[in-house]
């Protein structure tokens, strides 16, 4: 009886973890990859309240820093990930502080407005 109860608890915990992981994935509205000293894709369109995930697929460290300094990932090592949730509509230019020629844009639309 104890063994089957323990197995049931373990199965429930595993199911809860899988559910949480997939829930977190669905909350990311867009993904930007950093590869070959470029952000891709750019521009990206999302809505107010959406989260954008940035993945550093390069062998060098990079940052995701808004031109107006409203957001900054700080140093993002190889295989690193950083997420940012946009709470205001607008056009947000960003760049890499370590490689300033790297530039991208996020266009944030009002909630509910079609892209």
Helices and strands as residue ranges (DSSP letters): H 2-26, E 28-35, E 38-40, E 44-47, E 51-56, E 65-66, E 81-85, E 90-95, E 103-109
